[in-house]
Amino acid sequence: MFIRQFHYLVAIAEERHFGRAAQRCNVTQPSLSSAIKHLELELGVPIFLRGRGQRFQGLTAEGERVAILARSILAYCDAMRKEIALMRNDLTGNLRLGAMPSMSPVLPFMLQIVREKYPGLKVDVQFIGNEAMKIGLNNFSLDVALTYLDKADLGRKNTLPIYTEQLSLLVPDIPMFKSHKTITWREAANLPLAMLRPSMHERRFVDQVFKSVGCAPVARVESESILHLMFQVQFTELCTIIPSHFLHAPGLHRGTRALPLVDPIVSQEVGLFWAEGEIVLPMASAFVSIVQKLNKSGELRKRLEGDHRTVYDGPVTARRA
């Protein structure tokens, strides 16, 4: 049994085609097929369903399990190399991060610290839903994920709280809002709204709050981009709901105002997730360590509140979901 056989197996499972998998692994298709047949003989089970002409037809039940274990083996082999690099403070490669859209203004500051500490790292940020985050963490295609702690269905994962997100209504800076310091959800429901798409967690949460006060507003514009909705407010008569930290990062657009939403005041806790296991993979370990230091110093919280005058230092303890 050789590591390259596991590379071939995972490539076939992901490409769902023997020819493309061979190209991805830079080997001939006969060499790839031969390696997989030898692996099947060693294990004593068929891994792939094969149709006429040996075309890819899917994985057997045993093959599905072998593929999961193969990904784990490859991840730990990669972890061994990166763990040594981490000990030398010379970590290189890709940090693969899944996040929700409201993290857009928060991530640059966090990732800047990561890049300063590990200049050889390349960061790949994917804005995806919770189901995709769960799959990514399970098959090691993501190192860490950032989403809401109370609503995330990511299975048993290590978690670390990061910050609490509250909501404000972004409105045009016009006379009708001059006397407002806050605005109620009932009042917001009667305004022309631009909102996130109904399939997104943030929109479903907002809809639940509106429902709790007996309202069901209809969005005039929908988008998956919070920043686009903010531009809608800047250039049209529409209003939109934003996480309150957007007031400071990236900052409000000219001609707009943000009013905290009240009656009720609602919040969601945002956290960091990474795969559970005896060994924390080095990429996740590096990112978690930096977030821990930001938590202890309060630097991230102060940045989200518009105060950039502090520094970060020192670890804290993670908890499990």
Secondary structure, DSSP 8 states (H G I E B T S, - for coil): --HHHHHHHHHHHHHS-HHHHHHHTTS-HHHHHHHHHHHHHHHTS--EEE-GGG-EEEE-HHHHHHHHHHHHHHHHHHHHHHHHHHHTT---EEEEEEE-GGGTTTHHHHHHHHHHH-TTEEEEEEE--HHHHHHHHHTTS-SEEEEETTT----S-EEEEEEEEEEEEEEE--GGGTT-S-EEHHHHHTS-EEEE-TTSHHHHHHHHHHHHTT-----SEEES-HHHHHHHHHHSS-EEEEEGGGGTTTT--TTEEEEEEESS--EEEEEEEE--SSS--HHHHHHHHHHHHHHHHTHHHHHHTT------------EE-
